[in-house]
């Protein structure tokens, strides 16, 4: 049974329940149509975080390494507002 888009947490809970019942990881992963690597990731998140570990995680990074600090960004924007004629000709 492949993962269903709308019931991911329910599917993950069923997956973990089968492992807790004593089924083998390889068998359960095969039945759910996922890799063992994904199976171990789901099971370890459950062991570490409980039920909240089965929820979807955001895919965006927590930090953006190339983002300017807020103060520098604010100073640049102020300069652009104060000196509109600086730089290349505007249309």
N, CA, C and O atoms as a MOPAC input file, in Angstrom:
PM7 MOZYME 1SCF
protein

 N      0.85100 1    -1.17800 1     0.00000 1
 C      0.00000 1     0.00000 1     0.00000 1
 C      0.89200 1     1.23600 1     0.00000 1
 O      1.59800 1     1.45800 1     0.98400 1
 N      0.89600 1     2.04600 1    -1.04900 1
 C      1.74100 1     3.23900 1    -1.12300 1
 C      1.22700 1     4.33600 1    -0.21400 1
 O      0.07500 1     4.31200 1     0.22000 1
 N      2.10300 1     5.31100 1     0.07400 1
 C      1.71700 1     6.43300 1     0.93500 1
 C      0.60900 1     7.22900 1     0.28100 1
 O      0.64900 1     7.49800 1    -0.92000 1
 N     -0.36800 1     7.60100 1     1.06600 1
 C     -1.45900 1     8.43500 1     0.57100 1
 C     -1.12800 1     9.87800 1     0.89700 1
 O     -0.65600 1    10.18100 1     1.99300 1
 N     -1.37200 1    10.76200 1    -0.04600 1
 C     -1.00000 1    12.16400 1     0.10400 1
 C     -1.66200 1    12.81500 1     1.32400 1
 O     -1.01200 1    13.56500 1     2.05300 1
 N     -2.94200 1    12.53300 1     1.54800 1
 C     -3.66800 1    13.25000 1     2.60800 1
 C     -3.55700 1    12.56600 1     3.97700 1
 O     -3.85100 1    13.19600 1     4.99300 1
 N     -3.14500 1    11.31300 1     4.02900 1
 C     -3.11400 1    10.59300 1     5.30500 1
 C     -1.70900 1    10.13900 1     5.67200 1
 O     -1.52200 1     9.03300 1     6.17800 1
 N     -0.72100 1    10.99000 1     5.41700 1
 C      0.66100 1    10.58800 1     5.68100 1
 C      0.89300 1    10.22500 1     7.13900 1
 O      1.54600 1     9.22500 1     7.43600 1
 N      0.35800 1    11.03600 1     8.05200 1
 C      0.59400 1    10.75700 1     9.46900 1
 C     -0.07500 1     9.44600 1     9.87800 1
 O      0.50400 1     8.67300 1    10.64200 1
 N     -1.28600 1     9.18700 1     9.38000 1
 C     -1.96800 1     7.92700 1     9.69000 1
 C     -1.17400 1     6.73800 1     9.16100 1
 O     -1.03500 1     5.72000 1     9.84000 1
 N     -0.65100 1     6.87800 1     7.93700 1
 C      0.14700 1     5.80100 1     7.35500 1
 C      1.41000 1     5.57000 1     8.17900 1
 O      1.79100 1     4.42900 1     8.44100 1
 N      2.05000 1     6.65100 1     8.58200 1
 C      3.26700 1     6.51900 1     9.39700 1
 C      2.95000 1     5.86400 1    10.73800 1
 O      3.73200 1     5.05900 1    11.24400 1
 N      1.80100 1     6.21200 1    11.30900 1
 C      1.40300 1     5.60800 1    12.57900 1
 C      1.15800 1     4.11100 1    12.41400 1
 O      1.57000 1     3.32400 1    13.26700 1
 N      0.49700 1     3.70700 1    11.33500 1
 C      0.30000 1     2.27600 1    11.06300 1
 C      1.63500 1     1.57700 1    10.85300 1
 O      1.83600 1     0.45200 1    11.31200 1
 N      2.53900 1     2.24700 1    10.16100 1
 C      3.87700 1     1.70800 1     9.92500 1
 C      4.59700 1     1.44100 1    11.25000 1
 O      5.13300 1     0.35500 1    11.46900 1
 N      4.60200 1     2.44600 1    12.12800 1
 C      5.27100 1     2.31200 1    13.43000 1
 C      4.58600 1     1.24800 1    14.27500 1
 O      5.25900 1     0.48500 1    14.96900 1
 N      3.26700 1     1.18300 1    14.22800 1
 C      2.53400 1     0.19200 1    15.02500 1
 C      2.94100 1    -1.22500 1    14.62700 1
 O      3.09800 1    -2.09000 1    15.48900 1
 N      3.10900 1    -1.46400 1    13.34800 1
 C      3.51500 1    -2.80100 1    12.90200 1
 C      4.91600 1    -3.13400 1    13.38600 1
 O      5.19500 1    -4.27600 1    13.75100 1
 N      5.79600 1    -2.14600 1    13.39100 1
 C      7.14700 1    -2.38900 1    13.90400 1
 C      7.11100 1    -2.67800 1    15.40500 1
 O      7.82300 1    -3.55400 1    15.89600 1
 N      6.28200 1    -1.93700 1    16.11800 1
 C      6.17000 1    -2.15000 1    17.56500 1
 C      5.52500 1    -3.50000 1    17.88500 1
 O      5.76100 1    -4.07400 1    18.94800 1
 N      4.71100 1    -3.99900 1    16.95500 1
 C      4.11400 1    -5.33100 1    17.13000 1
 C      5.11500 1    -6.45100 1    16.89400 1
 O      4.82300 1    -7.61400 1    17.17600 1
 N      6.30200 1    -6.11000 1    16.37700 1
 C      7.33500 1    -7.12100 1    16.20200 1
 C      7.62100 1    -7.50900 1    14.77100 1
 O      8.45200 1    -8.38400 1    14.52800 1
 N      6.95200 1    -6.87900 1    13.80800 1
 C      7.24900 1    -7.18400 1    12.41200 1
 C      8.65000 1    -6.68800 1    12.06300 1
 O      9.15200 1    -5.74700 1    12.67800 1
 N      9.26800 1    -7.31700 1    11.08600 1
 C     10.61600 1    -6.94100 1    10.64800 1
 C     10.55700 1    -5.68500 1     9.79100 1
 O      9.60600 1    -5.47500 1     9.03900 1
 N     11.59300 1    -4.85000 1     9.91500 1
 C     11.66000 1    -3.59300 1     9.17800 1
 C     11.56400 1    -3.83000 1     7.67700 1
 O     10.80800 1    -3.13500 1     6.99900 1
 N     12.30800 1    -4.79100 1     7.14100 1
 C     12.30600 1    -5.02500 1     5.69100 1
 C     10.91700 1    -5.40700 1     5.18700 1
 O     10.49200 1    -4.94900 1     4.12700 1
 N     10.21800 1    -6.23700 1     5.93600 1
 C      8.87600 1    -6.68400 1     5.53700 1
 C      7.88800 1    -5.52600 1     5.54400 1
 O      7.11400 1    -5.35200 1     4.60300 1
 N      7.92000 1    -4.74500 1     6.60300 1
 C      6.98200 1    -3.62500 1     6.73200 1
 C      7.25900 1    -2.57700 1     5.64800 1
 O      6.32800 1    -2.03600 1     5.05200 1
 N      8.53400 1    -2.29600 1     5.39600 1
 C      8.88100 1    -1.32000 1     4.35700 1
 C      8.40800 1    -1.79700 1     2.99100 1
 O      7.90000 1    -1.00700 1     2.19400 1
 N      8.57200 1    -3.07700 1     2.72300 1
 C      8.12100 1    -3.62500 1     1.44700 1
 C      6.60500 1    -3.49200 1     1.31900 1
 O      6.10200 1    -3.11800 1     0.26000 1
 N      5.88000 1    -3.79600 1     2.38700 1
 C      4.42300 1    -3.70600 1     2.36000 1
 C      3.93300 1    -2.27000 1     2.14800 1
 O      2.90300 1    -2.05200 1     1.50800 1
 N      4.66700 1    -1.29500 1     2.68200 1
 C      4.26700 1     0.10200 1     2.56200 1
 C      4.86600 1     0.76800 1     1.32500 1
 O      4.52300 1     1.90800 1     1.01300 1
 N      5.74600 1     0.07900 1     0.62600 1
 C      6.32100 1     0.61300 1    -0.60100 1
 C      7.34500 1     1.71300 1    -0.38900 1
 O      7.44500 1     2.63600 1    -1.19800 1
 N      8.11500 1     1.62100 1     0.70600 1
 C      9.14900 1     2.61900 1     0.97500 1
 C     10.48100 1     1.90300 1     1.17200 1
 O     10.52300 1     0.68900 1     1.36900 1
 N     11.56600 1     2.66800 1     1.11800 1
 C     12.89300 1     2.08400 1     1.32900 1
 C     13.12600 1     1.86200 1     2.82700 1
 O     12.45800 1     2.46100 1     3.67000 1
 N     14.07500 1     0.99900 1     3.13300 1
 C     14.39900 1     0.77500 1     4.55000 1
 C     14.99500 1     2.03000 1     5.17100 1
 O     14.77800 1     2.30600 1     6.35100 1
 N     15.74700 1     2.79300 1     4.37700 1
 C     16.32100 1     4.04200 1     4.88800 1
 C     15.20600 1     4.97400 1     5.36600 1
 O     15.29900 1     5.56100 1     6.44400 1
 N     14.15500 1     5.10400 1     4.56000 1
 C     13.01300 1     5.93600 1     4.94600 1
 C     12.30400 1     5.34600 1     6.15800 1
 O     11.87700 1     6.07600 1     7.05200 1
 N     12.18000 1     4.02300 1     6.18600 1
 C     11.54700 1     3.35500 1     7.31900 1
 C     12.27500 1     3.62500 1     8.62800 1
 O     11.65300 1     3.93100 1     9.64500 1
 N     13.59800 1     3.50800 1     8.59200 1
 C     14.37400 1     3.78600 1     9.80100 1
 C     14.27600 1     5.25200 1    10.20000 1
 O     14.24400 1     5.56600 1    11.39000 1
 N     14.22800 1     6.15900 1     9.21700 1
 C     14.09700 1     7.58700 1     9.51800 1
 C     12.77500 1     7.85100 1    10.24300 1
 O     12.74000 1     8.57000 1    11.24200 1
 N     11.69500 1     7.26500 1     9.73200 1
 C     10.37800 1     7.45000 1    10.36300 1
 C     10.37000 1     6.86200 1    11.77200 1
 O      9.90500 1     7.49900 1    12.71700 1
 N     10.89000 1     5.64100 1    11.90300 1
 C     10.86000 1     4.96900 1    13.20000 1
 C     11.73500 1     5.69100 1    14.21900 1
 O     11.34500 1     5.81100 1    15.38100 1
 N     12.91800 1     6.17800 1    13.81000 1
 C     13.79300 1     6.89700 1    14.74100 1
 C     13.19400 1     8.23100 1    15.16200 1
 O     13.34800 1     8.64500 1    16.31100 1
 N     12.50400 1     8.91400 1    14.23200 1
 C     11.82300 1    10.15400 1    14.62400 1
 C     10.73100 1     9.86400 1    15.64100 1
 O     10.53100 1    10.63200 1    16.58200 1
 N     10.02500 1     8.75500 1    15.45000 1
 C      8.98000 1     8.39500 1    16.40900 1
 C      9.60100 1     8.11300 1    17.78600 1
 O      9.08700 1     8.57200 1    18.80700 1
 N     10.70200 1     7.36000 1    17.80900 1
 C     11.35300 1     7.04400 1    19.08900 1
 C     11.86800 1     8.30300 1    19.77800 1
 O     11.80100 1     8.41000 1    21.00300 1
 N     12.38700 1     9.26400 1    18.99300 1
 C     12.97300 1    10.47400 1    19.57800 1
 C     11.92900 1    11.51600 1    19.97500 1
 O     12.06400 1    12.17000 1    21.00900 1
 N     10.86900 1    11.67500 1    19.13600 1
 C      9.93500 1    12.77800 1    19.34200 1
 C      8.51200 1    12.35200 1    19.67500 1
 O      7.67400 1    13.20100 1    19.97800 1
 N      8.22400 1    11.06100 1    19.62600 1
 C      6.85900 1    10.60600 1    19.87400 1
 C      5.97900 1    10.85800 1    18.66500 1
 O      6.46700 1    10.86800 1    17.53500 1
 N      4.68800 1    11.06000 1    18.88600 1
 C      3.74000 1    11.25500 1    17.78200 1
 C      4.04500 1    12.49300 1    16.94000 1
 O      3.77200 1    12.50500 1    15.74000 1
 N      4.60300 1    13.52600 1    17.55300 1
 C      4.92300 1    14.73200 1    16.78400 1
 C      6.01500 1    14.46900 1    15.75300 1
 O      6.12800 1    15.20800 1    14.77500 1
 N      6.81300 1    13.43700 1    15.95500 1
 C      7.84600 1    13.07900 1    14.98900 1
 C      7.28500 1    12.49900 1    13.70800 1
 O      8.00600 1    12.39000 1    12.71500 1
 N      5.99800 1    12.11900 1    13.70700 1
 C      5.37800 1    11.54600 1    12.51600 1
 C      4.75500 1    12.60800 1    11.61100 1
 O      4.33000 1    12.30000 1    10.49800 1
 N      4.69900 1    13.85000 1    12.08000 1
 C      4.13500 1    14.93100 1    11.27400 1
 C      5.11600 1    15.33000 1    10.18500 1
 O      6.31900 1    15.09900 1    10.31300 1
 N      4.60200 1    15.93400 1     9.10200 1
 C      5.45300 1    16.41800 1     8.02200 1
 C      6.37000 1    17.51600 1     8.53600 1
 O      5.95900 1    18.37000 1     9.32200 1
 N      7.60400 1    17.48500 1     8.08800 1
 C      8.58300 1    18.51200 1     8.44900 1
 C      8.68900 1    19.51100 1     7.30500 1
 O      8.56700 1    19.13300 1     6.14000 1
 N      8.91700 1    20.79400 1     7.62900 1
 C      9.08200 1    21.77100 1     6.54900 1
 C     10.33900 1    21.47000 1     5.74500 1
 O     11.34500 1    21.02100 1     6.29400 1
 N     10.27400 1    21.71800 1     4.45300 1
 C     11.39400 1    21.41900 1     3.57500 1
 C     12.35300 1    22.60500 1     3.42200 1
 O     13.47300 1    22.43000 1     2.94000 1
 N     11.93100 1    23.79700 1     3.82200 1
 C     12.78600 1    24.96600 1     3.65200 1
 C     13.89000 1    24.97600 1     4.71200 1
 O     13.68800 1    24.47200 1     5.81700 1
 N     15.04400 1    25.53900 1     4.38800 1
 C     16.14200 1    25.57300 1     5.36400 1
 C     15.80900 1    26.50200 1     6.53000 1
 O     15.04300 1    27.45500 1     6.38600 1
 N     16.39700 1    26.20500 1     7.68100 1
 C     16.16600 1    27.04000 1     8.86400 1
 C     16.92900 1    28.35700 1     8.75500 1
 O     16.46700 1    29.40200 1     9.21100 1
 N     18.11900 1    28.28100 1     8.13300 1
 C     18.94200 1    29.47600 1     7.96500 1
 C     19.27300 1    29.63100 1     6.48700 1
 O     19.31700 1    28.65300 1     5.74000 1
 N     19.50200 1    30.85500 1     6.08300 1
 C     19.90200 1    31.15100 1     4.72400 1
 C     21.30900 1    31.74800 1     4.79500 1
 O     21.45500 1    32.91500 1     5.16000 1
 N     22.34400 1    30.98000 1     4.45700 1
 C     23.71600 1    31.43600 1     4.67600 1
 C     24.11000 1    32.67400 1     3.88200 1
 O     25.02100 1    33.39100 1     4.29600 1
 N     23.46100 1    32.95100 1     2.76300 1
 C     23.82400 1    34.11800 1     1.95400 1
 C     22.96300 1    35.34100 1     2.22900 1
 O     23.13500 1    36.37200 1     1.58000 1
 N     22.05200 1    35.24400 1     3.16700 1
 C     21.15800 1    36.36700 1     3.47700 1
 C     21.92000 1    37.41100 1     4.28900 1
 O     22.65700 1    37.08700 1     5.22100 1
 N     21.72100 1    38.68200 1     3.90500 1
 C     22.36000 1    39.77200 1     4.63400 1
 C     21.71200 1    39.94900 1     6.00700 1
 O     20.51900 1    39.69300 1     6.17300 1
 N     22.49800 1    40.38500 1     6.98300 1
 C     21.88000 1    40.72900 1     8.27800 1
 C     20.85700 1    41.84800 1     8.09400 1
 O     20.99400 1    42.68800 1     7.20400 1
 N     19.84700 1    41.85000 1     8.93200 1
 C     18.72700 1    42.78300 1     8.82800 1
 C     19.20200 1    44.23900 1     8.80900 1
 O     18.68900 1    45.04700 1     8.03400 1
 N     20.17700 1    44.57700 1     9.65700 1
 C     20.63700 1    45.95500 1     9.76700 1
 C     21.27700 1    46.42300 1     8.44800 1
 O     21.05800 1    47.56100 1     8.03200 1
 N     22.05500 1    45.57100 1     7.79700 1
 C     22.70200 1    45.94700 1     6.53800 1
 C     21.65900 1    46.10300 1     5.43500 1
 O     21.71600 1    47.04500 1     4.64400 1
 N     20.71400 1    45.17700 1     5.38800 1
 C     19.64200 1    45.26300 1     4.39200 1
 C     18.85900 1    46.57200 1     4.55800 1
 O     18.52700 1    47.23300 1     3.57400 1
 N     18.57100 1    46.93300 1     5.80100 1
 C     17.82700 1    48.16900 1     6.08800 1
 C     18.63100 1    49.39000 1     5.64900 1
 O     18.06100 1    50.33500 1     5.10300 1
 N     19.95300 1    49.38700 1     5.87900 1
 C     20.80400 1    50.51600 1     5.48900 1
 C     20.86500 1    50.65400 1     3.96800 1
 O     20.82400 1    51.77200 1     3.45400 1
 N     20.96100 1    49.54400 1     3.24200 1
 C     20.99600 1    49.57800 1     1.78000 1
 C     19.69700 1    50.15000 1     1.23100 1
 O     19.71900 1    50.99000 1     0.33200 1
 N     18.56800 1    49.70300 1     1.76400 1
 C     17.27500 1    50.20300 1     1.29700 1
 C     17.10100 1    51.69400 1     1.57900 1
 O     16.50300 1    52.41400 1     0.78000 1
 N     17.62400 1    52.15600 1     2.71400 1
 C     17.55300 1    53.58800 1     3.04500 1
 C     18.38700 1    54.39000 1     2.05100 1
 O     17.94100 1    55.43800 1     1.58600 1
 N     19.59000 1    53.91900 1     1.71300 1
 C     20.42600 1    54.60000 1     0.72800 1
 C     19.73400 1    54.66400 1    -0.62900 1
 O     19.77600 1    55.69500 1    -1.30100 1
 N     19.09900 1    53.56800 1    -1.03200 1
 C     18.39100 1    53.54700 1    -2.32100 1
 C     17.25100 1    54.56800 1    -2.32700 1
 O     17.03000 1    55.23800 1    -3.33600 1
 N     16.53300 1    54.69300 1    -1.22000 1
 C     15.43300 1    55.65900 1    -1.13600 1
 C     15.95900 1    57.09900 1    -1.14000 1
 O     15.38500 1    57.97900 1    -1.78200 1
 N     17.06500 1    57.32300 1    -0.41100 1
 C     17.60600 1    58.68500 1    -0.28900 1
 C     18.28700 1    59.16800 1    -1.57000 1
 O     18.32500 1    60.37200 1    -1.82200 1
 N     18.81500 1    58.27300 1    -2.37000 1
 C     19.59300 1    58.64200 1    -3.55200 1
 C     19.06100 1    57.89500 1    -4.76600 1
 O     19.71100 1    56.98900 1    -5.28800 1
 N     17.89000 1    58.28100 1    -5.20100 1
 C     17.22900 1    57.58600 1    -6.31400 1
 C     17.95700 1    57.73900 1    -7.64300 1
 O     17.78000 1    56.91100 1    -8.53700 1
 N     18.76800 1    58.77400 1    -7.79200 1
 C     19.44600 1    58.99700 1    -9.07000 1
 C     20.78400 1    58.27100 1    -9.16700 1
 O     21.38200 1    58.23700 1   -10.24300 1
 N     21.26000 1    57.70000 1    -8.09200 1
 C     22.52000 1    56.95000 1    -8.14000 1
 C     22.32200 1    55.66600 1    -8.95100 1
 O     21.23200 1    55.09500 1    -8.96900 1
 N     23.37500 1    55.22600 1    -9.61100 1
 C     23.32500 1    53.95700 1   -10.32600 1
 C     22.94000 1    54.12400 1   -11.77500 1
 O     22.96500 1    55.23000 1   -12.31600 1
 N     22.58700 1    53.03400 1   -12.38900 1
 C     22.23100 1    53.01700 1   -13.80600 1
 C     20.98600 1    53.84700 1   -14.05000 1
 O     20.15700 1    54.00400 1   -13.15300 1
 N     20.84100 1    54.39300 1   -15.28500 1
 C     19.63700 1    55.17600 1   -15.60800 1
 C     18.36800 1    54.33600 1   -15.41300 1
 O     18.31700 1    53.15200 1   -15.74700 1
 N     17.36600 1    54.98900 1   -14.86800 1
 C     16.08500 1    54.31300 1   -14.62000 1
 C     15.16600 1    54.56900 1   -15.80900 1
 O     15.25200 1    55.62500 1   -16.43600 1
 N     14.31400 1    53.64900 1   -16.11800 1
 C     13.37100 1    53.80900 1   -17.25100 1
 C     12.27100 1    54.77000 1   -16.91500 1
 O     11.39700 1    55.02100 1   -17.74500 1

